[in-house]
Amino acid sequence: MNPDGDGGELTATEALKLLAGDEQRHILKELLERGPGERVDLLEAETLREIAEQTSRETADTGANANVDIERLEVELRHNHLPRLAEQNIIEWDEKSGSITRGSNFERVRPFIERLGEYSDELPDDW
Protein backbone atom coordinates (compact mmCIF):
# COMPACT_ATOMS: atom_id res chain seq x y z
CA MET A 1 0.00 0.00 0.00
CA ASN A 2 1.07 3.57 -0.13
CA PRO A 3 3.41 4.03 2.81
CA ASP A 4 2.18 7.55 3.51
CA GLY A 5 -1.49 6.45 3.40
CA ASP A 6 -2.53 9.40 1.23
CA GLY A 7 -4.39 7.24 -1.29
CA GLY A 8 -2.30 8.64 -4.17
CA GLU A 9 -1.39 6.78 -7.35
CA LEU A 10 -1.83 3.04 -7.08
CA THR A 11 0.86 0.70 -8.44
CA ALA A 12 0.12 -2.58 -10.20
CA THR A 13 1.57 -4.46 -7.24
CA GLU A 14 -0.72 -2.64 -4.82
CA ALA A 15 -3.73 -3.31 -7.07
CA LEU A 16 -2.95 -7.02 -7.17
CA LYS A 17 -2.57 -7.13 -3.38
CA LEU A 18 -6.01 -5.57 -3.03
CA LEU A 19 -7.46 -8.22 -5.35
CA ALA A 20 -5.86 -11.07 -3.38
CA GLY A 21 -8.72 -11.20 -0.86
CA ASP A 22 -11.93 -12.95 -1.93
CA GLU A 23 -14.20 -10.38 -0.34
CA GLN A 24 -12.36 -7.42 -1.86
CA ARG A 25 -12.48 -9.07 -5.30
CA HIS A 26 -16.25 -9.57 -4.95
CA ILE A 27 -16.73 -5.95 -3.90
CA LEU A 28 -14.78 -4.69 -6.92
CA LYS A 29 -16.55 -7.07 -9.32
CA GLU A 30 -19.87 -5.74 -8.05
CA LEU A 31 -18.77 -2.15 -8.70
CA LEU A 32 -17.52 -3.09 -12.17
CA GLU A 33 -20.95 -4.47 -13.05
CA ARG A 34 -22.57 -1.19 -12.02
CA GLY A 35 -22.30 2.15 -13.76
CA PRO A 36 -19.95 4.89 -12.54
CA GLY A 37 -21.58 6.79 -9.70
CA GLU A 38 -24.05 3.98 -8.99
CA ARG A 39 -24.15 3.18 -5.27
CA VAL A 40 -23.91 -0.35 -3.89
CA ASP A 41 -25.22 -1.08 -0.40
CA LEU A 42 -22.76 -3.73 0.72
CA LEU A 43 -24.19 -4.09 4.19
CA GLU A 44 -27.68 -4.93 2.90
CA ALA A 45 -28.60 -8.49 3.93
CA GLU A 46 -29.01 -9.80 0.37
CA THR A 47 -25.66 -8.38 -0.75
CA LEU A 48 -23.90 -9.85 2.28
CA ARG A 49 -25.42 -13.25 1.51
CA GLU A 50 -24.24 -13.04 -2.11
CA ILE A 51 -20.67 -12.20 -1.06
CA ALA A 52 -20.74 -15.01 1.53
CA GLU A 53 -22.03 -17.51 -1.05
CA GLN A 54 -19.39 -16.54 -3.62
CA THR A 55 -16.64 -16.81 -1.01
CA SER A 56 -17.96 -20.18 0.17
CA ARG A 57 -18.01 -21.56 -3.38
CA GLU A 58 -14.46 -20.40 -4.01
CA THR A 59 -13.07 -21.82 -0.78
CA ALA A 60 -14.93 -25.16 -0.89
CA ASP A 61 -12.31 -26.86 -3.08
CA THR A 62 -9.35 -25.63 -1.02
CA GLY A 63 -10.24 -27.67 2.05
CA ALA A 64 -10.87 -24.48 4.02
CA ASN A 65 -14.06 -24.02 5.97
CA ALA A 66 -16.59 -23.16 3.27
CA ASN A 67 -19.17 -21.71 5.66
CA VAL A 68 -19.00 -17.94 5.80
CA ASP A 69 -20.71 -16.37 8.78
CA ILE A 70 -22.75 -13.32 7.69
CA GLU A 71 -22.17 -11.42 10.93
CA ARG A 72 -18.41 -12.05 10.79
CA LEU A 73 -18.39 -10.96 7.14
CA GLU A 74 -20.14 -7.68 8.01
CA VAL A 75 -17.57 -6.97 10.73
CA GLU A 76 -14.70 -7.79 8.35
CA LEU A 77 -16.16 -5.50 5.68
CA ARG A 78 -16.59 -2.59 8.11
CA HIS A 79 -13.24 -2.94 9.86
CA ASN A 80 -10.94 -4.37 7.22
CA HIS A 81 -11.95 -4.57 3.56
CA LEU A 82 -13.90 -1.33 3.08
CA PRO A 83 -11.41 0.88 4.98
CA ARG A 84 -8.52 -0.65 3.02
CA LEU A 85 -10.20 -0.01 -0.34
CA ALA A 86 -11.29 3.48 0.71
CA GLU A 87 -7.78 4.35 1.93
CA GLN A 88 -6.46 3.60 -1.55
CA ASN A 89 -9.31 5.59 -3.19
CA ILE A 90 -10.54 2.46 -4.97
CA ILE A 91 -13.95 3.08 -3.46
CA GLU A 92 -15.77 5.95 -1.81
CA TRP A 93 -17.45 4.58 1.30
CA ASP A 94 -20.26 6.16 3.28
CA GLU A 95 -19.63 4.56 6.67
CA LYS A 96 -23.03 5.55 8.04
CA SER A 97 -25.11 3.97 5.26
CA GLY A 98 -22.60 1.29 4.27
CA SER A 99 -22.91 2.19 0.60
CA ILE A 100 -19.98 2.51 -1.78
CA THR A 101 -19.25 3.96 -5.22
CA ARG A 102 -16.19 3.84 -7.43
CA GLY A 103 -13.29 5.91 -6.13
CA SER A 104 -10.75 7.95 -8.06
CA ASN A 105 -8.34 4.97 -8.32
CA PHE A 106 -10.98 2.44 -9.41
CA GLU A 107 -9.83 2.68 -13.02
CA ARG A 108 -6.37 1.51 -11.90
CA VAL A 109 -7.81 -1.88 -10.83
CA ARG A 110 -10.42 -2.18 -13.58
CA PRO A 111 -8.15 -4.03 -16.08
CA PHE A 112 -7.24 -6.63 -13.46
CA ILE A 113 -10.88 -7.22 -12.49
CA GLU A 114 -11.90 -7.50 -16.15
CA ARG A 115 -9.12 -10.01 -16.91
CA LEU A 116 -10.10 -12.16 -13.93
CA GLY A 117 -13.63 -12.28 -15.32
CA GLU A 118 -12.50 -13.02 -18.89
CA TYR A 119 -10.27 -15.90 -17.84
CA SER A 120 -12.32 -17.25 -14.94
CA ASP A 121 -12.89 -20.59 -16.69
CA GLU A 122 -9.11 -21.05 -17.07
CA LEU A 123 -8.19 -20.11 -13.48
CA PRO A 124 -8.10 -22.57 -10.57
CA ASP A 125 -11.42 -22.84 -8.73
CA ASP A 126 -10.09 -21.05 -5.64
CA TRP A 127 -9.03 -17.88 -7.53
Backbone as JSON, one array per atom type, in Angstrom:
{
  "sequence": "MNPDGDGGELTATEALKLLAGDEQRHILKELLERGPGERVDLLEAETLREIAEQTSRETADTGANANVDIERLEVELRHNHLPRLAEQNIIEWDEKSGSITRGSNFERVRPFIERLGEYSDELPDDW",
  "N": [[0.84, -1.17, 0.0], [0.29, 2.34, -0.18], [2.89, 3.91, 1.46], [2.62, 6.34, 2.83], [-0.05, 6.57, 3.17], [-1.77, 8.28, 1.79], [-3.48, 7.7, -0.24], [-2.75, 8.11, -2.89], [-1.44, 7.72, -6.25], [-1.86, 4.44, -7.46], [0.0, 1.5, -7.57], [0.67, -1.28, -9.81], [1.37, -3.55, -8.36], [0.28, -2.97, -5.83], [-2.42, -2.89, -6.54], [-2.86, -5.57, -7.27], [-2.42, -6.8, -4.8], [-4.62, -5.84, -3.4], [-6.61, -7.2, -4.73], [-6.21, -9.75, -3.92], [-7.67, -10.75, -1.77], [-10.66, -12.59, -1.28], [-13.16, -11.36, -0.58], [-12.69, -8.65, -1.13], [-12.23, -8.79, -3.89], [-14.8, -9.57, -4.73], [-16.3, -7.34, -3.99], [-15.21, -5.4, -5.71], [-15.77, -6.52, -8.2], [-18.53, -6.33, -8.16], [-18.86, -3.53, -8.21], [-17.78, -3.04, -10.73], [-19.69, -4.16, -12.39], [-21.7, -2.36, -12.13], [-22.78, 0.95, -13.08], [-20.66, 3.93, -13.38], [-20.69, 5.97, -10.52], [-22.96, 4.78, -9.54], [-24.47, 3.61, -6.63], [-23.66, 1.04, -4.27], [-25.08, -0.95, -1.85], [-23.41, -2.47, 0.39], [-23.78, -3.56, 2.9], [-26.3, -4.43, 3.05], [-28.61, -7.05, 3.66], [-29.11, -9.0, 1.6], [-27.01, -8.55, -0.22], [-24.79, -9.09, 1.4], [-25.23, -11.82, 1.82], [-24.87, -12.76, -0.82], [-22.12, -12.18, -1.26], [-21.04, -13.81, 0.73], [-21.86, -16.35, -0.19], [-20.5, -16.52, -2.66], [-17.85, -16.45, -1.75], [-17.82, -18.77, -0.21], [-18.24, -20.75, -2.18], [-15.87, -20.47, -3.63], [-13.93, -21.19, -1.77], [-14.51, -23.77, -1.1], [-13.26, -25.92, -2.51], [-10.68, -25.8, -1.61], [-10.29, -26.97, 0.78], [-10.6, -25.45, 2.95], [-12.68, -24.05, 5.54], [-15.83, -23.83, 4.32], [-18.06, -22.46, 5.09], [-19.33, -19.32, 5.49], [-19.76, -16.94, 7.85], [-22.31, -14.63, 8.17], [-22.53, -12.45, 9.95], [-19.86, -12.21, 10.84], [-18.67, -11.62, 8.41], [-19.8, -9.1, 7.86], [-18.61, -7.58, 9.9], [-15.92, -7.86, 9.17], [-15.98, -6.56, 6.68], [-16.64, -3.9, 7.44], [-14.49, -3.23, 9.15], [-12.12, -3.96, 7.96], [-11.92, -4.67, 5.02], [-13.44, -2.63, 3.57], [-12.41, -0.17, 4.69], [-9.72, -0.45, 3.85], [-9.89, -0.47, 1.02], [-11.05, 2.03, 0.65], [-9.08, 3.7, 1.7], [-7.16, 3.56, -0.27], [-8.41, 4.88, -2.26], [-9.93, 3.39, -4.02], [-12.53, 2.86, -3.68], [-15.33, 4.91, -2.74], [-16.63, 5.33, 0.35], [-19.46, 5.43, 2.3], [-19.64, 5.46, 5.51], [-21.72, 5.54, 7.35], [-24.12, 4.77, 6.0], [-23.21, 2.52, 4.74], [-22.93, 2.24, 2.06], [-21.23, 2.16, -1.13], [-19.31, 3.65, -3.79], [-17.56, 3.9, -6.93], [-14.16, 4.83, -6.54], [-11.59, 7.37, -7.01], [-9.32, 5.96, -7.84], [-10.31, 3.66, -8.95], [-10.26, 3.0, -11.65], [-7.67, 2.16, -11.98], [-7.61, -0.45, -11.06], [-9.46, -1.67, -12.61], [-8.67, -3.01, -15.15], [-7.49, -5.37, -14.17], [-9.57, -6.63, -12.78], [-11.37, -7.04, -14.87], [-9.88, -8.83, -16.47], [-9.68, -11.04, -14.78], [-12.33, -11.83, -14.8], [-12.67, -12.44, -17.55], [-10.99, -14.64, -17.9], [-11.88, -16.52, -16.12], [-12.77, -19.16, -16.41], [-10.46, -20.5, -16.96], [-8.86, -20.26, -14.77], [-7.71, -21.57, -11.58], [-10.13, -23.12, -9.37], [-10.2, -21.88, -6.85], [-9.51, -19.23, -7.19]],
  "CA": [[0.0, 0.0, 0.0], [1.07, 3.57, -0.13], [3.41, 4.03, 2.81], [2.18, 7.55, 3.51], [-1.49, 6.45, 3.4], [-2.53, 9.4, 1.23], [-4.39, 7.24, -1.29], [-2.3, 8.64, -4.17], [-1.39, 6.78, -7.35], [-1.83, 3.04, -7.08], [0.86, 0.7, -8.44], [0.12, -2.58, -10.2], [1.57, -4.46, -7.24], [-0.72, -2.64, -4.82], [-3.73, -3.31, -7.07], [-2.95, -7.02, -7.17], [-2.57, -7.13, -3.38], [-6.01, -5.57, -3.03], [-7.46, -8.22, -5.35], [-5.86, -11.07, -3.38], [-8.72, -11.2, -0.86], [-11.93, -12.95, -1.93], [-14.2, -10.38, -0.34], [-12.36, -7.42, -1.86], [-12.48, -9.07, -5.3], [-16.25, -9.57, -4.95], [-16.73, -5.95, -3.9], [-14.78, -4.69, -6.92], [-16.55, -7.07, -9.32], [-19.87, -5.74, -8.05], [-18.77, -2.15, -8.7], [-17.52, -3.09, -12.17], [-20.95, -4.47, -13.05], [-22.57, -1.19, -12.02], [-22.3, 2.15, -13.76], [-19.95, 4.89, -12.54], [-21.58, 6.79, -9.7], [-24.05, 3.98, -8.99], [-24.15, 3.18, -5.27], [-23.91, -0.35, -3.89], [-25.22, -1.08, -0.4], [-22.76, -3.73, 0.72], [-24.19, -4.09, 4.19], [-27.68, -4.93, 2.9], [-28.6, -8.49, 3.93], [-29.01, -9.8, 0.37], [-25.66, -8.38, -0.75], [-23.9, -9.85, 2.28], [-25.42, -13.25, 1.51], [-24.24, -13.04, -2.11], [-20.67, -12.2, -1.06], [-20.74, -15.01, 1.53], [-22.03, -17.51, -1.05], [-19.39, -16.54, -3.62], [-16.64, -16.81, -1.01], [-17.96, -20.18, 0.17], [-18.01, -21.56, -3.38], [-14.46, -20.4, -4.01], [-13.07, -21.82, -0.78], [-14.93, -25.16, -0.89], [-12.31, -26.86, -3.08], [-9.35, -25.63, -1.02], [-10.24, -27.67, 2.05], [-10.87, -24.48, 4.02], [-14.06, -24.02, 5.97], [-16.59, -23.16, 3.27], [-19.17, -21.71, 5.66], [-19.0, -17.94, 5.8], [-20.71, -16.37, 8.78], [-22.75, -13.32, 7.69], [-22.17, -11.42, 10.93], [-18.41, -12.05, 10.79], [-18.39, -10.96, 7.14], [-20.14, -7.68, 8.01], [-17.57, -6.97, 10.73], [-14.7, -7.79, 8.35], [-16.16, -5.5, 5.68], [-16.59, -2.59, 8.11], [-13.24, -2.94, 9.86], [-10.94, -4.37, 7.22], [-11.95, -4.57, 3.56], [-13.9, -1.33, 3.08], [-11.41, 0.88, 4.98], [-8.52, -0.65, 3.02], [-10.2, -0.01, -0.34], [-11.29, 3.48, 0.71], [-7.78, 4.35, 1.93], [-6.46, 3.6, -1.55], [-9.31, 5.59, -3.19], [-10.54, 2.46, -4.97], [-13.95, 3.08, -3.46], [-15.77, 5.95, -1.81], [-17.45, 4.58, 1.3], [-20.26, 6.16, 3.28], [-19.63, 4.56, 6.67], [-23.03, 5.55, 8.04], [-25.11, 3.97, 5.26], [-22.6, 1.29, 4.27], [-22.91, 2.19, 0.6], [-19.98, 2.51, -1.78], [-19.25, 3.96, -5.22], [-16.19, 3.84, -7.43], [-13.29, 5.91, -6.13], [-10.75, 7.95, -8.06], [-8.34, 4.97, -8.32], [-10.98, 2.44, -9.41], [-9.83, 2.68, -13.02], [-6.37, 1.51, -11.9], [-7.81, -1.88, -10.83], [-10.42, -2.18, -13.58], [-8.15, -4.03, -16.08], [-7.24, -6.63, -13.46], [-10.88, -7.22, -12.49], [-11.9, -7.5, -16.15], [-9.12, -10.01, -16.91], [-10.1, -12.16, -13.93], [-13.63, -12.28, -15.32], [-12.5, -13.02, -18.89], [-10.27, -15.9, -17.84], [-12.32, -17.25, -14.94], [-12.89, -20.59, -16.69], [-9.11, -21.05, -17.07], [-8.19, -20.11, -13.48], [-8.1, -22.57, -10.57], [-11.42, -22.84, -8.73], [-10.09, -21.05, -5.64], [-9.03, -17.88, -7.53]],
  "C": [[0.89, 1.23, 0.0], [1.56, 3.78, 1.28], [2.91, 5.26, 3.54], [0.67, 7.59, 3.71], [-2.32, 7.56, 2.79], [-3.48, 8.99, 0.11], [-4.03, 7.77, -2.65], [-2.3, 7.57, -5.24], [-1.19, 5.36, -6.85], [-0.96, 2.28, -8.06], [0.16, -0.61, -8.79], [0.26, -3.58, -9.06], [0.54, -4.22, -6.15], [-2.11, -3.09, -5.26], [-3.9, -4.82, -6.94], [-3.08, -7.48, -5.72], [-4.0, -6.91, -2.92], [-6.96, -6.62, -3.59], [-7.2, -9.62, -4.79], [-6.96, -11.61, -2.46], [-10.03, -11.46, -1.58], [-12.97, -11.85, -1.79], [-13.94, -9.09, -1.12], [-12.58, -7.61, -3.35], [-13.97, -9.0, -5.6], [-16.8, -8.15, -4.91], [-16.41, -5.22, -5.21], [-15.49, -5.22, -8.16], [-17.95, -6.46, -9.33], [-19.87, -4.31, -8.57], [-18.55, -2.11, -10.2], [-18.81, -3.33, -12.94], [-21.93, -3.31, -13.03], [-21.96, -0.03, -12.8], [-21.53, 3.06, -12.82], [-20.95, 5.75, -11.78], [-22.72, 6.02, -9.09], [-23.62, 3.42, -7.63], [-24.49, 1.7, -5.07], [-23.99, -0.39, -2.37], [-24.69, -2.44, 0.01], [-23.26, -4.35, 2.01], [-25.66, -4.51, 4.21], [-27.63, -6.46, 3.01], [-28.4, -9.33, 2.68], [-27.6, -9.72, -0.22], [-24.66, -9.15, 0.09], [-24.0, -11.34, 2.01], [-24.74, -13.62, 0.2], [-22.72, -13.12, -1.98], [-20.27, -13.46, -0.3], [-20.84, -16.27, 0.68], [-20.89, -17.63, -2.06], [-18.11, -16.98, -2.94], [-16.68, -18.28, -0.63], [-17.69, -21.09, -1.02], [-16.53, -21.61, -3.73], [-13.54, -21.1, -3.03], [-13.39, -23.3, -0.58], [-13.89, -26.16, -1.37], [-10.92, -26.77, -2.46], [-9.19, -26.41, 0.27], [-10.48, -26.74, 3.23], [-12.34, -24.57, 4.39], [-14.87, -23.19, 4.98], [-17.76, -22.36, 3.81], [-18.69, -20.32, 6.05], [-20.11, -17.37, 6.66], [-21.03, -14.93, 8.36], [-22.35, -12.21, 8.67], [-20.67, -11.14, 10.93], [-18.02, -11.3, 9.52], [-18.68, -9.46, 7.24], [-19.07, -6.95, 8.83], [-16.29, -6.82, 9.92], [-14.81, -6.69, 7.28], [-15.97, -4.14, 6.31], [-15.2, -2.24, 8.63], [-11.98, -3.31, 9.1], [-11.03, -4.0, 5.73], [-12.35, -3.18, 3.06], [-12.91, -0.21, 3.45], [-10.16, 0.77, 4.11], [-8.75, -0.14, 1.59], [-10.43, 1.5, -0.38], [-9.97, 4.25, 0.89], [-7.0, 4.52, 0.63], [-7.28, 4.31, -2.63], [-9.82, 4.69, -4.31], [-12.05, 2.63, -4.89], [-14.13, 4.37, -2.65], [-16.81, 5.27, -0.95], [-18.15, 5.52, 2.25], [-20.43, 5.23, 4.47], [-21.0, 4.46, 7.34], [-24.03, 4.64, 7.32], [-24.55, 2.62, 4.81], [-22.51, 1.2, 2.76], [-21.55, 2.66, 0.06], [-20.23, 2.89, -3.24], [-17.79, 3.83, -5.63], [-15.41, 5.07, -6.96], [-12.41, 6.37, -7.28], [-9.69, 6.98, -8.6], [-8.99, 3.69, -8.84], [-10.48, 2.02, -10.79], [-8.47, 1.99, -13.04], [-6.51, 0.0, -11.68], [-8.75, -2.5, -11.85], [-9.84, -3.24, -14.52], [-7.91, -5.39, -15.41], [-8.55, -7.36, -13.18], [-11.47, -7.8, -13.78], [-11.2, -8.77, -16.61], [-9.49, -11.23, -16.08], [-11.43, -12.72, -14.42], [-13.5, -12.99, -16.66], [-11.89, -14.42, -18.85], [-10.7, -16.78, -16.68], [-12.42, -18.76, -15.19], [-11.52, -21.27, -16.82], [-8.34, -20.99, -15.76], [-8.58, -21.26, -12.56], [-9.37, -22.14, -9.86], [-11.32, -21.89, -7.55], [-9.56, -19.65, -5.93], [-10.16, -16.93, -7.58]]
}
